Amino acid sequence: MIKLFQNLLQWLFLKAEGLFNAAFGDRINPFYHLGAITFFLFWIVGASGLYLYVFFETGIAEAYSSVIALTNNQWWAGGIMRSVHRYASDAMVLTMVLHMLRYFAFNLYHGFRWFSWVTGVMLIWMVYASGINGYMLPWDQLAQYVTVTSFEWLDWLPIFNGTLMRNFLYSDHVGDRFFTLLSFMHLGIPLVLLMIMWIHVQRVPKARTTPPRPIVIGMLLTFLVLSLVAPVHSQGGVSNLAQAVTQVELDWFYLAVFPLITDWPMGRVWALVVGASVLLSLLPWWPPQFRRGDKRTHQVVVHGTDGASAEFKVREGETILDAGLRQGLALPYECRNGGCGLCICSVEQGSIEQRPYQRSALPDAQKAQGKALMCCAVPKGDVVIDVEGFTGAEHQEAAVHTATVAQMERLAEDVMRVLLQLPEGKTLDFSAGQYIDILLDDGQRRAFSFANRPGESRQIELHVRLVPGGRFTTHVFQGMKVGDTLRFEGPRGSFTLRESQHPILFIAGATGFAPIKSIVEDAFARGVQRPMRLYWGTRKPQDLYMLERCEQWQREHANFTVVPVVSDASEGDAWTGRTGLVHEAMLADFADLSGHEVYLCGSVKMVETAVPAFIAQGLDENSCFSDAFLMAAPAQTPAQH
């Protein structure tokens, strides 16, 4: 039954995350930042609560009037703060529950993760205690209901045995000292909560406690709009213990159990709450065989570039990425949830369990080649992996560079050549075929490949294809001008030429030509004599925006040949060259691909279709290198968006 429920939750989460990836991109998908969002919501609740406390009177007679004055007389500040305080508190419950449900769905609570799970259960109940306590302070009708019902419930316990409710028999029994105690609790509980939140993340390597800036801005704007459209007000006037509260509007995020306290026997409610808490806390040890989990370890060997390597141990049930980050290694990653694909690796030896992930992050063709996502890969034994770009260094934050737009040239109707000038005295070391991430104002990324060879100049050449509705590409074609400054991270990527003696076959789809141009020009500059044959596929002949350059290479270098292929030529185009799909043109020319190296750059669909066909025609899986780009997301691979 538990497994069926987990499978259902997995399916729901993957569907929801896929939709958010398509809409916003994997970097700002809130499902990948639930823990960090919860931390940020805590700070919103804390900051707004401190502002409210400055104007709040803790006396029993003054509490209600001070809250009303703050809400009404200062609606533009205090009123908004009160509403933000309420909505952020509700959102914090929502993100914590989703965070826990996601970990449950993907079975991320067994073995060594028991500590984070158990402290997470503690955090949820402490958040509830703090929130329920907060509803007591305005001393309106809702506060009376929450206070009296809470103390009735507590009074059932033998330790109190009815003594608490004596304070509520008459109004004059509730004095300023009692109210000061409630106020002190509302300050003290969050401080303890913050300490446990800090402890909670200590076993999570490189845990993030701040969400990306677009999410921060979006949440703040949402709370502000909610505060203006549906402001929070006190309910039913000042509290009067001489009269029972018969009707209130409950906050179901915090007070869902209160109707049960009213309708059920107290012992049954205690059994429900305590029983649910105990069951949640004991989940990491069910089924019982997981008790031995954190005692078993596996060895992982990582090979990188230029002979770099590292070894580390992975605990039972731990992903390769988490284990590597725990050792401080500079492994590539972003979302840590199988959504971005940046942590891709090649499994050279051993076997792994690949936990659920988005297929856009690891296409089936790449999985068939032995690729895996380190954030979802759990070793079944000792494993050897290869990670392109890994240098063996310790993890460091990615450096942010700046460059100025030096030149813009329209190569085709929907392709712009953009030259970026690095600052005086600055250089950028990169390998032919790599890419950079352009940083937008809100922190989102757009990835574009280098189209020039390394060391050619202090300029970076990019080929930007206009995508209808594309935020950055539309700006390039309609708003960008020479002199503008861009920020970027990089270089990144592993789509680089390998050292061997095999003949090379390049397949480029549309602007997938850019990294191949970089690789080919670099090969010429380095005197590479291996045979190189480029198949460049586009829809229309006019989309072959640098065909003359390729034909010039063909005239000047005996080891290079270009084969342009057009898939949608019309009679008016007067096209006499090859037609059809570009990968099929190559397959028609090479009945046996054994002994060749293939470098393929284009859309995910093209890569997923072409790679299995190449392998079926004799290509060695280890000799096929692909770089699939996505259109809609700020992708980790060259995305033309």
Secondary structure by P-SEA (a helix, b strand, c coil): caaaaaaaaaaaaaaaaaaaaacccccccccccaaaaaaaaaaaaaaaaaaaaaacccccccaaaaaaaaaccccccaaaaaaaaaaaaaaaaaaaaaaaaaaaaaccccccaaaaaaaaaaaaaaaaaaaaaaaaccccaaaaaaaaaaaaaaaccccccccccccccccccccaaaaaaaaaaaaaaaaaaaaaaaaaacccccccccccaaaaaaaaaaaaaaaaabbbbbccccccccccccbbbbcccccccccccccccaaaaaaaaaaaaaaaaacccccccccccccbbbbbbbbbccccbbbbbbcccccaaaaaaaacccccccccccccccccccccbbbbbbcccccccccaaaaaacccccccbbbccbbbbbbccccccccccbbbbbbcccccccccccbbbbbbbccccbbbbbcccbbbbbbccccbbbbbccccccccccbbbbbbbbccccaaaaaaaccccccbbbbbbcccccccccccccbbbbbbccccaaaaaaaaaaaaaaccccbbbbbbbcccccccccaaaaaaaaaacccbbbbbbbcccccccccccccccaaaaaaaaccccccbbbbbbccaaaaaacaaaaaaaccccccbbbbbbbccccccccccc
